[in-house]
């Protein structure tokens, strides 16, 4: 039987890049240089709008590799029209990569070496433990089905979209799927978590429905084995596995997670991990100390979150705050970030402003930045800048604060500045030798 890719000569280029087969799509993109520009643009635009995430993902990667203004514009057009799923994440990542192509790893920021996780054989007896766990699940499932069929209170109407009658038949179908998994399948799954085989798809579905059983099986596995164990091959590598979403418990350099995601076939692994870092849905924030090496080496998503790339998207305060926390942890702040951080430290929203001030206090000249804020056009910002000088114990800024207070027209801001003058004056008086 011939493979789909062997019949590509009978397909148009636009049809190839929309095909369900990744091999056919790859053949189409390989032949894109000889394609009519109008056909190319229309085909790529359709691929980016595809309901298939895999098709859209390949289109983004093609444009990212191709580069140029046309590629960027196609991504921007698609970004404004795409709102759901992972496709906007990939499109935004593609634009960010193109926008940051001029940047390379900053040689002034020393980055520690990365130590990827290594593949190791599954623990002895893991296949047998897995098979025993499956038999336990099968037994429990059978008992649930029997109880349900004897209990008239259970709904006996057909399940939506199926011919199954009620919950009992639906559960029976799940049990039947588990019954197809053999001991040899479990042995292959044991090889799968070591990177030399494939974990049976039914195991992913059923073990995720039974977290207690899954956690017992996972107790002796390495982090990379856990990632392989839970990654769903039938999703086509789309999105990060749940262990990446819960990476905070691992306390590991994010570059390790990008490497692990790539090794299990996650599409666009950098985008997948960066999406988790900046997502508002993460239960706990990423430790910036573990994140900054990744974003020194690849600043795409960091620049995006700071508003220095992908200007078509306005970063949220959440994204900006996380990005500033990452900048604070860098051993040296790349100079191109300093103007933005200084501005946010003066007139940004509350949370990003606090984070930016921490960056300036570690990497910049906070007294100079705060003193500059005394001349800002908004009274509230001027008052905030004066308060920052007080927090810094910047007694050397007293002449500037006095001058600003004398010129201040806002009564509230003037009162705030006078309070700062009073505090700094007391500080000066207490520090004089007697």
C-alpha positions in Angstrom: 0.0 0.0 0.0 1.4 3.4 -1.0 1.9 6.1 1.5 0.0 9.4 1.2 3.3 11.2 0.3 3.8 8.9 -2.7 0.8 10.4 -4.4 1.6 14.1 -4.1 2.3 14.5 -7.8 -1.5 14.3 -8.3 -2.2 17.1 -5.8 -2.1 20.8 -6.2 0.3 22.8 -3.9 -2.6 24.4 -2.0 -4.1 21.0 -1.4 -0.9 19.5 -0.2 -0.4 22.1 2.6 -3.9 21.4 3.8 -3.6 17.7 3.8 -4.0 15.6 7.0 -0.8 13.8 6.3 2.3 15.6 7.8 4.4 13.9 5.0 2.3 15.4 2.3 2.4 18.8 3.9 6.2 18.6 4.2 6.4 17.7 0.5 4.3 20.7 -0.3 6.4 23.1 1.7 9.5 21.6 0.2 8.2 22.6 -3.3 7.0 26.0 -2.3 9.9 27.9 -4.0 8.5 27.1 -7.4 4.9 28.0 -6.6 3.2 31.0 -8.0 3.3 33.8 -5.4 -0.5 34.3 -5.5 -1.2 30.6 -5.1 1.4 30.5 -2.3 -0.2 33.3 -0.4 -3.7 31.9 -0.7 -2.6 28.4 0.3 -0.8 29.6 3.3 -3.6 31.9 4.4 -6.0 28.9 4.2 -3.6 26.7 6.1 -3.4 29.3 8.9 -7.2 29.4 9.1 -7.5 25.6 9.1 -9.5 23.9 11.8 -6.6 21.4 12.0 -4.1 22.7 14.5 -1.4 20.5 12.9 -2.0 22.2 9.5 -1.9 25.7 11.0 1.2 24.8 13.0 3.1 23.7 9.9 2.1 26.9 8.1 3.5 29.0 11.0 6.8 27.1 11.0 7.1 27.5 7.2 6.6 31.3 7.4 9.0 31.6 10.3 11.7 29.7 8.3 11.0 31.7 5.1 11.1 35.1 6.9 10.5 38.4 5.2 7.8 41.0 5.2 5.3 38.9 3.3 5.6 36.1 5.8 5.1 38.4 8.7 2.1 40.1 7.2 0.4 36.7 6.6 0.9 35.8 10.2 -0.4 39.2 11.4 -3.5 38.8 9.2 -4.1 35.4 10.6 -3.6 36.5 14.2 -6.4 39.1 14.0 -8.7 36.4 12.6 -7.9 33.5 14.9 -9.0 33.6 18.5 -9.3 30.0 19.8 -7.1 27.0 20.4 -3.3 26.9 20.2 -3.1 28.4 16.8 -2.9 32.1 18.1 -0.1 31.0 20.4 1.9 29.6 17.5 1.2 32.6 15.2 2.2 35.0 17.9 5.3 33.0 18.5 6.1 33.1 14.7 5.8 36.8 14.6 7.9 37.2 17.7 10.6 35.0 16.1 10.7 37.2 13.0 10.7 40.4 15.0 13.6 39.2 17.2 15.6 37.7 14.4 18.0 40.6 14.7 18.8 39.6 18.3 21.1 36.9 19.3 22.1 35.6 22.7 23.6 38.6 24.5 27.3 37.8 25.0 27.4 40.1 28.0 24.8 37.8 29.8 26.6 34.6 30.9 24.2 31.7 30.7 24.9 28.5 32.6 25.2 25.3 30.6 22.0 23.2 30.3 21.9 19.6 31.4 19.0 17.8 29.6 17.3 14.9 31.1 18.7 11.6 30.0 16.6 8.6 28.8 16.8 5.6 31.2 15.3 2.2 31.1 12.0 1.7 32.9 12.2 0.4 36.4 12.4 -3.3 36.7 9.0 -4.9 36.7 7.2 -1.7 35.5 5.4 -3.5 32.7 4.0 -6.1 35.1 3.0 -3.3 37.5 1.3 -1.6 34.6 -0.6 -4.7 33.6 -1.7 -5.3 37.2 -3.0 -1.8 37.4 -4.9 -2.3 34.2 -6.5 -5.5 35.5 -7.5 -3.5 38.6 -9.1 -0.8 36.5 -10.9 -3.5 34.4 -12.3 -5.2 37.5 -13.5 -1.9 39.1 -15.1 -0.9 35.8 -16.9 -4.1 35.4 -18.3 -3.8 38.9 -19.5 -0.2 38.2 -21.2 -1.4 35.0 -23.0 -4.3 36.8 -24.2 -2.0 39.6 -25.4 0.6 37.1 -27.4 -1.9 35.1 -29.1 -3.2 38.2 -30.0 0.3 39.4 -33.0 1.8 37.6 -32.1 5.3 38.8 -29.3 5.4 36.1 -30.2 7.2 32.9 -30.8 4.6 30.1 -31.1 7.1 27.3 -28.6 7.0 24.5 -25.4 8.9 25.1 -25.0 12.0 22.9 -23.5 11.3 19.5 -23.3 7.5 20.1 -25.5 4.4 19.9 -24.6 3.5 23.5 -27.5 3.3 25.9 -26.9 5.3 29.0 -23.9 5.6 31.2 -23.5 1.9 31.8 -22.9 1.0 28.1 -20.6 4.0 27.8 -18.5 2.7 30.8 -18.6 -0.8 29.4 -17.1 0.5 26.1 -14.2 2.0 28.1 -13.7 -1.3 29.9 -13.7 -3.1 26.6 -11.0 -0.8 25.3 -8.8 -1.6 28.4 -9.4 -5.3 27.8 -7.6 -5.0 24.5 -4.3 -4.0 26.1 -2.0 -7.0 26.5 1.0 -7.7 28.7 3.1 -7.2 25.5 1.5 -3.8 25.0 2.6 -2.9 28.6 6.1 -4.0 27.8 6.1 -1.8 24.7 4.8 1.0 26.9 7.7 0.4 29.3 10.0 0.8 26.4 8.1 3.9 25.4 8.8 5.8 28.5 12.5 5.0 27.9 12.3 6.5 24.4 12.6 3.2 22.5 8.9 2.4 22.1 5.4 3.8 22.1 3.1 4.1 25.1 -0.3 2.5 24.3 -2.9 5.3 23.7 -5.5 3.6 25.9 -3.2 4.0 28.8 -3.1 7.8 28.5 -6.8 8.1 28.4 -7.7 5.7 31.2 -4.9 6.5 33.6 -5.7 10.2 33.4 -9.2 9.3 34.5 -7.7 7.4 37.5 -5.1 9.7 39.0 -4.6 7.5 42.1 -3.5 4.6 40.0 -1.4 6.8 37.8 0.4 8.4 40.7 1.3 5.0 42.1 2.7 3.9 38.8 4.6 7.2 38.4 6.3 7.0 41.9 9.5 5.4 40.6 9.8 7.2 37.3 12.3 9.9 36.3 10.9 13.3 35.1 11.5 12.5 31.4 9.8 9.1 31.9 6.9 10.9 33.4 6.7 13.2 30.4 6.7 10.3 28.0 4.2 8.4 30.1 1.6 11.2 30.1 2.2 12.7 26.6 -0.7 11.7 24.3 0.6 10.5 20.9 -2.9 10.7 19.4 -2.9 14.4 19.9 -0.2 14.8 17.3 2.2 16.5 19.7 -0.1 19.5 20.1 0.4 21.5 23.3 2.5 20.8 26.3 1.9 17.7 28.5 0.5 18.4 31.9 3.9 17.8 33.6 5.1 20.9 31.8 2.1 22.9 33.2 3.2 21.6 36.7 6.9 22.2 36.2 7.2 24.3 39.3 7.4 21.1 41.4 10.4 20.0 39.3 12.5 23.2 40.0 14.3 22.8 36.7 15.8 25.1 34.1 13.1 25.7 31.5 15.5 24.9 28.7 15.4 21.3 30.0 11.6 21.4 29.5 11.9 22.7 26.0 14.3 19.9 25.2 12.0 17.3 26.8 9.0 18.6 24.9 10.9 18.4 21.6 12.0 14.8 22.3 8.4 13.7 22.8 7.3 15.4 19.6 5.5 18.5 21.0 4.9 20.9 18.2 6.9 24.1 18.6 8.3 23.2 22.0 9.7 26.7 22.8 6.2 28.2 22.2 4.6 25.5 24.3 6.8 26.1 27.3 6.8 29.9 26.9 3.0 29.8 26.8 2.9 28.0 30.1 5.2 30.6 31.6 3.1 33.6 30.6 -0.3 32.0 30.8 -2.8 33.5 33.3 -4.2 30.0 33.9 -1.0 28.7 35.6 -1.8 27.9 39.2 1.5 29.1 40.5 4.0 31.5 38.8 7.2 30.2 37.2 10.3 30.9 39.3 12.1 33.6 37.2 15.5 32.2 38.4 14.7 29.1 36.4 13.3 31.0 33.4 15.8 33.7 32.5 18.5 31.5 30.7 15.8 30.3 28.2 14.8 33.9 27.4 18.4 35.1 27.1 19.0 32.4 24.5 15.6 33.0 22.8 14.1 36.4 23.7 11.1 36.1 21.3 8.4 35.6 23.8 10.0 37.8 26.5 10.2 40.7 24.0 6.6 40.0 23.1 5.5 40.2 26.7 7.4 43.4 27.1 5.8 45.0 24.1 9.1 45.1 22.2 7.9 42.5 19.6 4.6 41.7 18.0 3.3 45.3 18.4 -0.1 44.1 17.0 -0.8 42.6 20.5 -0.8 44.6 23.7 0.8 42.7 26.5 -1.4 42.2 29.6 -0.2 43.5 33.0 0.2 39.8 33.9 2.5 39.1 31.0 4.5 42.3 31.6 4.9 41.6 35.3 6.3 38.1 34.6 8.6 39.4 32.0 10.0 42.0 34.3 10.6 39.4 37.0 12.6 37.4 34.5 14.7 40.5 33.6 15.4 41.1 37.3 16.9 37.6 37.7 19.4 38.1 34.8 22.9 38.6 36.0 23.3 41.5 33.6 20.4 43.4 32.0 20.8 43.8 28.2 20.9 47.5 27.5 18.0 47.4 25.0 15.6 46.7 27.8 16.6 49.6 30.0 14.5 52.4 28.4 11.3 50.3 28.6 11.9 49.2 32.2 12.6 52.8 33.2 9.4 54.0 31.7 7.3 51.3 33.4 9.0 51.9 36.7 7.8 55.5 36.5 4.3 55.4 35.0 3.3 51.7 34.6 0.3 50.0 36.1 0.7 49.1 39.8 2.0 45.5 39.6 4.3 46.0 36.5 5.5 49.3 38.0 6.6 47.5 41.2 8.3 44.7 39.2 10.1 47.3 37.0 11.3 49.2 40.1 12.9 46.0 41.4 14.7 45.6 38.0 16.0 49.1 38.1 17.1 48.8 41.7 19.1 45.7 40.8 20.4 46.7 37.4 20.1 50.4 36.9 20.2 53.8 38.6 16.9 54.0 40.6 17.5 57.5 42.0 18.0 58.9 38.6 15.0 57.2 37.1 12.8 58.2 40.1 14.0 61.8 40.0 13.1 61.9 36.3 9.6 60.9 37.2 9.2 64.1 39.2 8.8 65.9 35.9 6.2 63.6 34.5 3.0 65.0 33.0 0.6 63.3 35.4 0.4 64.4 39.0 -0.1 60.9 40.3 3.0 59.7 38.6 5.0 62.6 40.1 3.8 61.8 43.6 4.6 58.1 43.1 8.1 59.0 41.9 8.6 61.1 45.1 7.4 58.2 47.2 9.9 55.9 45.5 12.7 58.3 46.4 11.6 58.0 50.0 11.6 54.2 49.8 15.2 54.4 48.4 16.3 56.7 51.3 17.6 59.0 48.5 18.5 62.0 50.7 20.6 63.3 47.8 17.4 63.9 45.9 16.0 66.4 48.4 16.8 69.5 46.3 14.9 67.9 43.3 11.9 67.0 45.5 11.8 70.4 47.0 11.9 72.0 43.5 9.2 69.7 42.3 7.0 70.5 45.3 7.4 74.2 44.8 6.2 73.9 41.2 3.5 71.3 41.8 0.0 72.5 41.0 -1.9 69.4 42.3 -2.6 69.7 46.0 -2.6 66.0 46.5 0.7 65.5 44.8 2.2 68.5 46.6 1.1 67.1 50.0 2.7 63.8 49.1 6.0 65.4 48.1 6.0 67.5 51.3 5.6 64.3 53.3 8.6 62.8 51.4 10.6 66.0 52.0 9.8 65.7 55.7 10.9 62.1 55.9 14.1 62.6 54.0 15.0 65.7 56.0 14.6 63.7 59.2 16.8 61.0 57.7 19.4 63.6 56.9 19.3 65.1 60.4 19.6 61.8 62.1 22.6 60.9 60.0 24.6 64.0 60.9 27.4 63.5 63.5 26.7 65.2 66.9 
